[in-house]
Amino acid sequence: MFKTRITEMFGIKYPIIQGALLWLSRAELVAAVSNAGGLGILSALTLPTAEELREEIKKTRSLTDKPFAVNITLLPTIQAVDYQRHIDVALEGGVKIIETAGRSPEPYMKQLKEAKVKVMHKVARVKDAKSAERLGVDAVTIVGFEAAGHPGMDEVTSLVLVPITVDAVKIPVIVGGGIGDGRGFAAALALGAEGMLMGTRFMASKECPINPKIAQWMVNAGETDTLMIERSIKNTARVMKTEFSQRVLELEEKGATLEELLPFISGDRSRESYISGDVNDGVIACGQVVGLIHELPSVKEIIDGIINEAGLIAKRFHKMGTSA
């Protein structure tokens, strides 16, 4: 059921991919997603040193015999990141799927293709999807404005971005943003996507190493409880709407410089929030789909629920099409 080029390419049961959640995409969550039929993704930036990434890959392999990927986010960071070393370690560890995001993966494509690795690249604009296809990536993820993390500067939702991207490229398209249940999954497929990326929904799961206070905040939140920050530095981020994030937004509106913003938006500060559970101690990525989250199930329950619900929708569509 729901076989696509993505399931065939990655060797997975369902075209459901876990977003590379910074600080949270560790072995337990990644393996749980892969074991449930999806594709788990380790976040290399969560593991700043090559040795830590190496050990996390080994740990993930000990928890699942299913495919999983490693995310390499090619974005500027306060502390220098050796992206080449992360890629080398992933390949040495036998990882066959790499997700890139941020800057162009062009400097690494020759090495990845020679290693017979499947590459999916995450973008927020159609023109970047076309550029990624020309570079030779195997699949592209298009991220809508409603997504958590960095959905880009253009305020275009997944509902519009997906069909435009599908028309613009020949490689499989994965959609990220606004999907958290079987209805969103079915809609994504109807729009032409061949896979979906979920981050926020998997944040609120039993296997996610998130502080219970933050998980409960998500359960209580509505669809309007996120906001966009960092537009002033051209690095838009959708995060939880809290006193802290609203303060960041106010600083931007007053013309704060990057140097003035860094103490509030640095990754280290956000990491402390995930650990402490204090949502007012740092910015925490969160998509608008949080409005659909009302419980904290296991990863398997999330994926099984999506597939079952989408199956019922497909049957309903079939009946609608044959009733005339």
N, C-alpha and C positions, 0 to 999 in steps of 0.2 A: 504493500500500500504506500502511495505517495513516493514512488521511485522517480528520481530525477537525475540529471547529469551530475549533480552534486553528490548524491548518494553513491552513484557509480564511481565517480572520480576519487572520493575519499574512502570508499569501502565502509560506509556507515548505513545503519538501518533506516534512519529518518533524517530528512534534511533540516535538522535543528542544530544550530551551532551556538556554543556558549561564548558570550563576549569575554574578551581578555580583561577582566576586572582588576585594575591596579590594586595591589595589596591583598587581594582576595582570591585570585586564580592560582590556588595551590593544588597540590597533588590530590587531596581528598575530593575537592569539588570537581576538578577536571576528570578524574577517574569515574566519579559518579555519573557525570553527563555521558561519557563514552560508554560506560556499562549499561546505561539506559537506552542506548541506541543512537545517541547524538554524537557530536564532536566536541570534546572538551579542549580548551586552549589554555596553556600555561602562559603567564605574563612574564617575559624576561625582565622587564623593568622592576617587577616585584622582587627579583633576585639579583641585586646589583653586581655581584661578582660571578665570574664564570664558574667557579667551583660550586657556588650555591645553586646555580642553574643545573649544573651537571648532576648534583645530588637529588634535586627535585625531579628531574627527568627519570632518574633511577627509581625514585620512590613511586612516581606515577606508574611506571612499568610494573612495579610490584603489586599495584592495586588493580590494574586492568591489562587485558591482552588485546584490547580494542584500539583502533587508531585514535591518536590525539595530536594536537598541533602546538607549536610554540609561536607566540606573538612577539614580533620585533617592532616596537614603535619608534620610528625614526624622527623624533622631535627633539628640539633643543632642551637641555636640562641644565639645572644649576650646577650639578656635578657631572663631570665628563663620563660618558658611557661608551664602552668599547663595543659597538654594534657588531663589528667583524668577529670579535671573540665570541659573542653570544651565538652568532650564526655557526661558527666553527664547532662550538660545543654541542649545539642542537644536532648538527650533522653527525658528529662523532657519536652522539647518543642514539643514532638511528632514527631520528625524527624525520618523517617523510612528508609532512605538511607544515608549511610556514605561512603565517599571516603577517603581512607588513602593513604599516599604517603611517600617517604623517607625511614625511617627505617621500620622494620617488625611490623605489627600490632598485633603480637602474644600476647603481654601482655593484650590486650583489647578484644580479640576475644570471650572469654567466656561470658563477659558481653554483647557484641553486639549480639551474637547469642541467648542468653537468652531473650533479648529484642525483638527478632524476626526482627532485622534490617538487611537489605540487605547491604552487604559490597562489595565495589569494591576497588581494590588496584592497584595503579599506579606504574609501573616498567619500566626500560629501558633495561633489559636483560631477555632472555628467561629463564635462570636458576632461576631467581627471580620470574618469572611468575609461574613456576612449584612449587616453595616453597610456594607461596601464595595460590595456589590451595590446597596443602597439609594442610595448616592451616585452610582451610574451607571457604575462601572468595567466594562470589557468582559470581564475574566476575573480570576480570583482564584487565587493560589498559596497552598496550605496547606503549612506546613513541619512535618514530624514531629520528634519528640524526638531521633531519631538523626542529624539534620542538623548540618552544620558551621555556624559563625557563631552566630546568635541564634535558636534554635528555640523560645524562650518558656519560661515558668515551669512549664507543665503537662507532666507526663511521659507524654505520649500519642504512640504511634508512628504512622507513616504508614499502616500496615496498618489502623488503626482510624479515624484522622482522615479519610482520603479518602472512604470511603463515607458517613460521617456528613455531611461537607461537601457531597458530591454531592447528598444527599437534602435538604439545607438551602437550597440556592441553585439558580437556574435558569441562571445564566451558566456558561461552561466553567470547570472546575477543573483546575489544574495542581498536580502534587505535587512537593515537594522534600524530600529526605532518604531515604537508604538505597538509592539507585538508582545502579548503575554498570555494568550489563550488560543484555543482552537479556532475561534472566529478570526483572529488576526492571522493565524497560520493559513487558513483557507483563503482569506483575502489576498495574502501575499502571493500565493500560487495563482490565484485568479488574475492578478496583475501581471503575471509573467515571470515572477521570481522563481528560482529553483532551489532556494534555501532561505532560511531566516536566522538572523543573529539575535540572541536575547541576552541582555546583561542584567537589567533591573529585576526581571522575574527570578533569575537564578540567585541574585543577591539575597532574596527573601526565601531561602530554602534551608533545610536542616543541615546540609553539608557545607554551606558557605561559612567560612570562619569570620563572621561579622559579629560585632557585639550585639547581644540580644536587645539592648536599648534602641539601637539603630533599626534593627529588624522590626521592632514593635512600632517605631515611628513610621515605618513604611506601611505597615498594616493599617495604621490609623489615618494615613495621608489620603488626600484626594488628588484628582487630576490637575488641580491648579496649584499644588504645593511644590512646584519647582520654579526655578527662574534661570535666566541666562546672565552670566558674568563674563568678564574678560573680553568683551567686544572691543573695548578701547585699545587693547593691545593685539587685536586681530587674531585671537585664539579662543573664540567663543566656547563656553562650557556650560552645559545644563547641570544644575546641582539642586540639592534640597533647599527649599525656601526656609531659611532659619534667620534668627537675628544676626548671626555671623555673616551669612552670605548677603543679606540685605545691606549690611555695613560695607561689604566689599563693593556692592553696586553703587552705594552712595559715594564712596571714595572715587570711583570711576567717573561718576556724574560731576564731581568737583574737579576733575582733571588730574587725578593722581597719576604719577609716573610709574613705569614698570618697577623701578627700585622701591617705590613707596608701597606698591601692591604685593611684592614678593613675600614679605613676612606673613601675609594673609593667605596667599594662594599656593605656597610651596608644598611640594609633595610630602615632605617630612611632617608638616603640620597636619595635613589631611590624614596621614598614616596614624598619627596619635589619636585622632578622633575615632577612627575605626577600632582602635584598641580600647580607648577609654569609654566609648559610647556617648560622649558628649557632643551632640550635633552642633553646639555653639562654640566649638574649639577649632573648627576647620571646615573647609568646603568639602562636601561629599557628593559625588556624582549620582544622579538619579533621573530617570526618564519620566515622562508624563504618564506612561503606562502604570506607574505606581498606583494610580487611581483604580486599577483593576485588581490590586493585590489585597486580599482580605484574610489570608491565612499563611502559615509557614509550613508547607508540606515538604516531603523529600523530593529530591531531583527526579527520581523515578515516577513519583506521583504527578509531578508537573508535566513531564514528557508524555506519560501514558494518558493523562487527562486531555492534553492538546490533541494527540492523535485520535483518541476516541471521539472527542467533540468534532474535530474536522471530518471524521468519517461519517458522522451523522449529518453534517452539513452537506457533504458530497452526495449522500443518498437523497437528501431533500432536494437538492439541485436537479438530480437525475429525475426525480418524480415530477418536478416542475417542467422539465424539458420534454417529458413524454406524455404529459396529461392532455395535450391538445389533440 
